[in-house]
Amino acid sequence: MIDQWRQDTPGCTSRIHLNNAGAALTPRPVHQAVATYLRLEDELGGYEAFDARSGEIRDAYQDVGRLLGTNGRNIAFTQNSTLAFAQALEAFDFGPGDSILTSRCDYASNQIMYLSLARRRGVEVVRAPDTPEGGIDPNAVRSMVARRRPTLVSLSWVPTNSGLVQPAEAIGEICAEAEIPYLVDACQAIGQMPISVARLRCDYLAATGRKFLRGPRGVGILFVSDRALAGGAHPVLVDMHGATWTNPDTFELTPDARRFESWEMSYALVLGLGAAARYAMEVGLETARDRARALASHAREKLAQVPGVRVLDRGAELCAIVTAQPGGRDGQEIKLALRARGINTSSPERSDAVIDMDAKGAASALRVSPHYYNTPAEIDTAVAALTEILALPHR
């Protein structure tokens, strides 16, 4: 299968791509879905192309729903995952006295949104402690939920700056028992591992297409539970795609998650996302998880052998994201040096995850994120290149 996956991925012929946590290389069916629709728009017109492919567009909702273990009616598409996450937050009428319970290891944009809600609406942001080995402590969450009754519990399942996999299902069980709404950021989980919103017991889940799912850039995913829909949840600003203007002073929400969408979106990207979901399910999410994690484990082992390199990943469960401090050198500098050799990586900075990076004593890092279409030989080549770069004179 590895030969077929690589044949489907033209970028494999010219580069070693180890930045799947940033934006993965898309397989041919994804590119073809996007390009074919754009050509149709060019030939027919935008609205007319939509009408001609409306059935395939509806199928994209169902395909993404199947990927998450739910129905198409529970799926909304947005311009990016950050907007999907924000739309979920906007479903809550936060005010003074409300609180958001979250974790210490999180994505910068999520934390900034919480802090903005604290500044503008008086929301209290509460961070649960980690376990000694790393990752949010479910026992502490259970105690804090019982004691504080937060308005929302929100968790990054796989924080972008490390290989940590947080116990999202255990946190979901706590929230369900206490009837506390639960929002999951699954941007780095989708496409990298199986996802079941039923097992997560979440009310909202935000994700992206461009990372391990291998979809196009510029499209995000929001799952909204039946409970949230039945309760009338919707973002503050709804347009005529998410509601019908029924009378001069009233409107009626759409019955499904599309109330969280806006009228204008790229349907070429929606079709590309649907193709990515189908491709991921054909590969198999268990296969993707096991192969990518094995490659990441190999990378950690090899990186730990490079003089001066410190592997930063901590946690009871680790995934296909590997972070390391490259011999006291700036991560951005090393990333660019590797890119010049045809090797794609990324370089998280302190501002990407202030609390976690400070705890690890790292101002920046090198992030290596293999996927199932990568090979052990590519890992070895990348580590050898890093070793050579670190051995060069440094100003």
Secondary structure, DSSP 8 states (H G I E B T S, - for coil): -HHHHHHT-GGGGT-EE-BTTT-----HHHHHHHHHHHHHHHHH-HHHHHHHTHHHHHHHHHHHHHHHTS-GGGEEEESSHHHHHHHHHTTS---TT-EEEE-SS--HHHHHHHHHHHHHH--EEEE--B-TTSSB-HHHHHHHHHHH--SEEEEESS-TTSSB---HHHHHHHHHHHT--EEEE-TTTBTTB---HHHHT-SEEEEESSSTT---SS-EEEEE-HHHHHTT---SS--TTTEEEEETTEEEE-SSGGGGS-S---HHHHHHHHHHHHHHHHH-HHHHHHHHHHHHHHHHHHHHTSTTEEE---SSSB-S-EEEEETTS-HHHHHHHHHHTTEE-B--BGGGSHHHHHHHT-SB-EEEB--TT--HHHHHHHHHHHHHHHHS---
